[in-house]
Amino acid sequence: MAFSLVVKILLGSLFLVSYGWAEDTVIVKHYQQQARYEFGLQILDLALSKLGENYQIIGPKTQKINEGRGEHLVIEGRLDLEFMSTTLHRESVMIPVKIPIYQGILGLRLLLAKPALNEKIRVIGSVKGLRQFVGGHGELWGDLPVYAENDLKVVTSVHYDSLFKMLKGERFDYFHRGVNEIWDELGRYPNDFVVVDDIMLYYPHPVYFFVSKHRPELAKKIERGLMIALEDKSYKALFQTYYEYTITRANLDARKLIILKNPMVPAGSSPITTDWWLPPGKMPY
């Protein structure tokens, strides 16, 4: 028995060395590899860098995992975390680190549409006006109930990339995207879509790191690292550097703000600091 245990320990050490990991390395496995998740991964890296420990952030090598499958793997403990909008269900089946990593910017939505619809949509000034049109949305995204709550019609797909094809094929009229996401997406379809002028939507949309209940120590480490980054201002510096061009390009001062209700935000959720990036005259509350 003792010999067998020694062999297992030696094999485990060789495995760690073969992958370049020290035995005390904090390993974090995730599934969110698309470009729209880049900032969240940078925040994760920043938080872990504050701990003074070795760490390795590991994403999927080849396969694409959708949000539903990825979340299931986190809940099972086969992956370690995701960062998604908060819901009561997610907070019950995973460990939420209740610091909004996007500081509300994901809740500010601009609209992708085909050029022919720009003139019709841009004149909208209220939720009532938006109800004339049909939006696109991810079937598994946590903010989907926002649109039902506000009586807005949507067409859904479980596949992110399919939504752009559906918009191009006129299955719906517009695709609401975070102001931090939309420019990269427009760059992929410059001849198909435009960012609708003059309007923007906003709803409270806190996005947290959700850690598998199999890794409670990891949740504590991430929370501690985020708090350090907030206190030493490196979090704010990264946010402003990363989104400066995005916010400037969006010309928020010139847009009408349409506020939507979000029924999915649990009571007691952490406050969102929008004054980092929203013009003073456009504050939602």
C-alpha positions as CSV (number, residue, x, y, z in Angstrom):
1,M,0.0,0.0,0.0
2,A,2.8,2.4,1.0
3,F,4.7,1.7,-2.2
4,S,1.6,2.2,-4.3
5,L,1.0,5.6,-2.7
6,V,4.5,6.7,-3.4
7,V,4.2,5.7,-7.0
8,K,0.9,7.7,-7.3
9,I,2.6,10.7,-5.8
10,L,5.6,10.4,-8.1
11,L,3.4,10.0,-11.2
12,G,1.3,13.0,-10.1
13,S,4.5,15.1,-9.7
14,L,5.7,14.0,-13.2
15,F,2.4,15.0,-14.7
16,L,2.6,18.4,-13.2
17,V,6.2,18.9,-14.3
18,S,5.4,17.6,-17.8
19,Y,2.8,20.4,-18.2
20,G,5.2,23.0,-16.6
21,W,3.1,23.3,-13.4
22,A,4.6,23.4,-9.9
23,E,2.8,21.4,-7.3
24,D,1.4,24.6,-5.7
25,T,0.1,26.0,-9.0
26,V,-3.5,27.2,-8.9
27,I,-5.1,25.6,-11.9
28,V,-8.2,27.3,-13.4
29,K,-10.0,25.5,-16.2
30,H,-12.8,27.3,-18.2
31,Y,-14.6,27.0,-21.6
32,Q,-15.1,30.6,-22.6
33,Q,-12.7,31.1,-25.6
34,Q,-14.6,33.4,-27.9
35,A,-13.3,37.0,-28.4
36,R,-16.2,38.5,-26.5
37,Y,-14.9,36.8,-23.3
38,E,-11.4,38.3,-23.6
39,F,-11.9,41.1,-21.0
40,G,-13.3,38.7,-18.4
41,L,-10.3,36.5,-18.8
42,Q,-8.0,39.5,-18.4
43,I,-9.8,40.4,-15.2
44,L,-9.4,36.8,-14.0
45,D,-5.7,37.0,-14.8
46,L,-5.4,40.3,-13.0
47,A,-7.1,38.9,-9.9
48,L,-4.9,35.8,-9.7
49,S,-1.8,37.9,-10.3
50,K,-2.5,39.7,-7.0
51,L,-2.2,36.6,-4.9
52,G,1.6,36.0,-5.2
53,E,1.0,32.4,-6.2
54,N,1.7,30.4,-9.3
55,Y,-1.3,30.0,-11.5
56,Q,-2.4,28.7,-14.9
57,I,-5.6,29.6,-16.7
58,I,-6.5,26.8,-19.1
59,G,-9.1,27.2,-21.9
60,P,-10.4,24.5,-24.3
61,K,-7.8,23.6,-26.9
62,T,-10.0,22.8,-29.9
63,Q,-13.6,22.1,-29.2
64,K,-16.2,24.8,-28.9
65,I,-18.4,24.5,-25.9
66,N,-21.7,26.4,-25.8
67,E,-22.8,28.1,-22.6
68,G,-25.3,25.4,-21.6
69,R,-22.8,22.6,-21.9
70,G,-20.0,24.7,-20.3
71,E,-22.1,25.6,-17.3
72,H,-23.0,21.9,-16.8
73,L,-19.3,21.0,-16.8
74,V,-18.6,23.7,-14.2
75,I,-21.5,22.5,-12.0
76,E,-20.1,18.9,-12.3
77,G,-16.7,20.1,-11.3
78,R,-15.0,19.0,-14.6
79,L,-14.3,22.7,-15.2
80,D,-13.6,25.3,-12.6
81,L,-15.5,28.5,-13.5
82,E,-17.5,30.6,-15.9
83,F,-18.3,34.3,-15.9
84,M,-22.0,34.9,-16.7
85,S,-24.9,37.2,-15.8
86,T,-26.2,36.4,-12.4
87,T,-29.4,34.5,-11.7
88,L,-30.9,32.9,-8.6
89,H,-30.3,29.5,-10.2
90,R,-26.6,30.1,-10.9
91,E,-26.1,31.4,-7.4
92,S,-27.6,28.2,-6.0
93,V,-25.7,25.7,-8.1
94,M,-22.3,27.4,-8.2
95,I,-20.3,29.8,-6.0
96,P,-20.8,33.4,-7.1
97,V,-18.0,35.9,-6.6
98,K,-20.2,38.9,-6.2
99,I,-18.1,41.6,-7.8
100,P,-19.6,42.8,-11.1
101,I,-16.6,42.2,-13.5
102,Y,-18.0,44.4,-16.3
103,Q,-19.2,47.2,-14.0
104,G,-22.5,47.3,-15.9
105,I,-21.1,47.9,-19.4
106,L,-22.6,44.6,-20.7
107,G,-26.0,46.0,-19.8
108,L,-25.6,48.9,-22.2
109,R,-26.8,47.5,-25.5
110,L,-26.4,48.9,-29.0
111,L,-28.3,47.3,-31.8
112,L,-27.0,45.5,-34.9
113,A,-29.3,45.6,-37.9
114,K,-29.3,45.5,-41.6
115,P,-28.7,48.9,-43.2
116,A,-32.2,49.2,-44.6
117,L,-33.7,49.1,-41.1
118,N,-31.4,51.7,-39.5
119,E,-33.7,54.7,-40.3
120,K,-36.7,53.0,-38.9
121,I,-35.2,51.8,-35.7
122,R,-33.0,54.9,-34.9
123,V,-36.1,57.1,-34.3
124,I,-37.4,54.9,-31.5
125,G,-37.5,56.8,-28.1
126,S,-39.2,54.3,-25.8
127,V,-39.7,50.7,-25.0
128,K,-43.1,50.9,-26.6
129,G,-41.5,51.9,-29.9
130,L,-39.1,49.0,-29.7
131,R,-42.0,46.6,-29.4
132,Q,-42.7,47.0,-33.1
133,F,-39.5,45.1,-34.0
134,V,-38.2,41.6,-33.2
135,G,-34.8,41.1,-31.6
136,G,-32.4,38.1,-31.6
137,H,-31.1,36.5,-28.4
138,G,-29.2,33.5,-27.2
139,E,-31.5,30.8,-25.8
140,L,-29.3,30.0,-22.9
141,W,-28.3,33.6,-21.9
142,G,-29.2,34.6,-18.4
143,D,-30.7,38.0,-19.5
144,L,-33.3,36.5,-21.9
145,P,-36.1,37.1,-19.4
146,V,-35.4,40.8,-19.6
147,Y,-37.1,40.9,-23.0
148,A,-40.2,39.0,-21.8
149,E,-40.5,41.3,-18.8
150,N,-40.5,44.3,-21.1
151,D,-42.9,42.7,-23.7
152,L,-40.2,42.7,-26.4
153,K,-40.4,40.0,-29.0
154,V,-37.3,37.8,-29.6
155,V,-36.2,34.9,-31.7
156,T,-33.6,32.7,-30.1
157,S,-30.8,30.2,-31.0
158,V,-28.6,28.1,-28.7
159,H,-25.7,28.9,-31.0
160,Y,-24.0,32.3,-30.9
161,D,-22.7,32.3,-34.5
162,S,-26.1,31.3,-35.8
163,L,-27.7,34.5,-34.6
164,F,-25.7,36.6,-37.1
165,K,-26.8,34.3,-39.9
166,M,-30.4,34.6,-38.7
167,L,-30.1,38.4,-38.6
168,K,-28.7,38.4,-42.1
169,G,-31.5,36.1,-43.2
170,E,-34.1,38.5,-41.7
171,R,-35.3,36.0,-39.1
172,F,-35.4,39.0,-36.8
173,D,-34.9,42.8,-37.1
174,Y,-32.0,43.6,-34.7
175,F,-29.5,41.9,-32.4
176,H,-28.8,43.7,-29.2
177,R,-25.2,43.6,-28.2
178,G,-23.1,44.9,-25.3
179,V,-21.4,48.1,-26.2
180,N,-18.2,46.2,-25.4
181,E,-19.0,43.4,-27.9
182,I,-20.6,45.1,-30.9
183,W,-17.6,46.7,-32.7
184,D,-15.7,43.4,-33.0
185,E,-18.8,41.7,-34.2
186,L,-19.5,44.5,-36.7
187,G,-15.9,44.0,-38.0
188,R,-16.8,40.5,-38.9
189,Y,-19.8,41.5,-40.9
190,P,-19.0,45.0,-42.2
191,N,-21.0,44.6,-45.4
192,D,-24.1,43.1,-43.8
193,F,-24.9,45.1,-40.7
194,V,-24.7,48.6,-39.2
195,V,-24.8,49.7,-35.6
196,V,-28.2,51.5,-35.3
197,D,-27.7,55.2,-34.8
198,D,-29.0,57.4,-31.9
199,I,-30.4,54.9,-29.4
200,M,-29.1,52.6,-26.7
201,L,-30.7,50.2,-24.2
202,Y,-29.7,49.7,-20.6
203,Y,-30.6,47.2,-17.9
204,P,-28.8,46.2,-14.8
205,H,-26.8,43.2,-15.8
206,P,-24.2,42.1,-13.2
207,V,-21.8,39.5,-14.5
208,Y,-19.9,37.4,-11.9
209,F,-17.3,34.7,-11.8
210,F,-19.2,31.5,-10.9
211,V,-16.9,28.9,-9.4
212,S,-17.7,25.2,-9.2
213,K,-18.8,24.1,-5.7
214,H,-15.9,21.6,-6.0
215,R,-13.4,24.5,-5.8
216,P,-14.5,26.7,-2.8
217,E,-10.9,27.7,-2.2
218,L,-10.6,29.0,-5.7
219,A,-13.7,31.3,-5.2
220,K,-12.0,32.8,-2.1
221,K,-8.8,33.4,-4.0
222,I,-10.5,35.1,-6.9
223,E,-12.6,37.3,-4.5
224,R,-9.4,38.3,-2.6
225,G,-7.5,39.1,-5.8
226,L,-10.4,41.2,-7.2
227,M,-10.7,43.2,-3.9
228,I,-6.9,43.9,-4.1
229,A,-7.2,45.0,-7.7
230,L,-10.2,47.3,-6.9
231,E,-8.3,48.9,-3.9
232,D,-5.0,49.5,-5.8
233,K,-6.9,50.9,-8.8
234,S,-5.4,48.4,-11.3
235,Y,-8.9,47.0,-12.0
236,K,-10.2,50.5,-12.9
237,A,-7.1,51.2,-15.0
238,L,-7.5,47.9,-17.0
239,F,-11.2,48.6,-17.5
240,Q,-10.6,52.2,-18.8
241,T,-7.7,51.1,-21.0
242,Y,-9.6,48.2,-22.5
243,Y,-12.8,50.1,-23.2
244,E,-11.7,53.6,-23.9
245,Y,-11.9,53.2,-27.7
246,T,-15.2,51.3,-27.5
247,I,-16.9,54.0,-25.4
248,T,-15.6,56.8,-27.5
249,R,-16.7,55.2,-30.7
250,A,-20.2,54.6,-29.3
251,N,-20.7,58.3,-28.9
252,L,-23.0,57.8,-25.9
253,D,-23.7,61.4,-25.4
254,A,-25.6,61.5,-28.7
255,R,-27.8,58.5,-28.0
256,K,-31.3,58.3,-26.4
257,L,-31.3,56.0,-23.4
258,I,-34.1,53.4,-23.1
259,I,-34.1,51.7,-19.8
260,L,-35.4,48.1,-19.5
261,K,-36.4,46.2,-16.3
262,N,-34.4,43.1,-15.4
263,P,-36.3,40.7,-13.3
264,M,-33.4,38.3,-13.0
265,V,-31.1,40.3,-10.8
266,P,-31.4,38.7,-7.3
267,A,-32.2,40.9,-4.3
268,G,-29.0,42.1,-2.6
269,S,-26.9,42.0,-5.7
270,S,-23.7,44.1,-5.6
271,P,-24.1,47.7,-6.8
272,I,-22.9,48.5,-10.3
273,T,-20.6,51.5,-10.8
274,T,-21.6,53.0,-14.2
275,D,-19.9,56.4,-13.5
276,W,-16.6,54.9,-14.7
277,W,-17.9,55.1,-18.2
278,L,-21.4,56.5,-18.7
279,P,-21.7,60.3,-19.4
280,P,-23.2,62.1,-16.4
281,G,-26.3,63.0,-18.3
282,K,-27.0,59.4,-19.2
283,M,-26.9,57.8,-15.8
284,P,-29.7,55.2,-15.6
285,Y,-30.7,55.7,-12.0
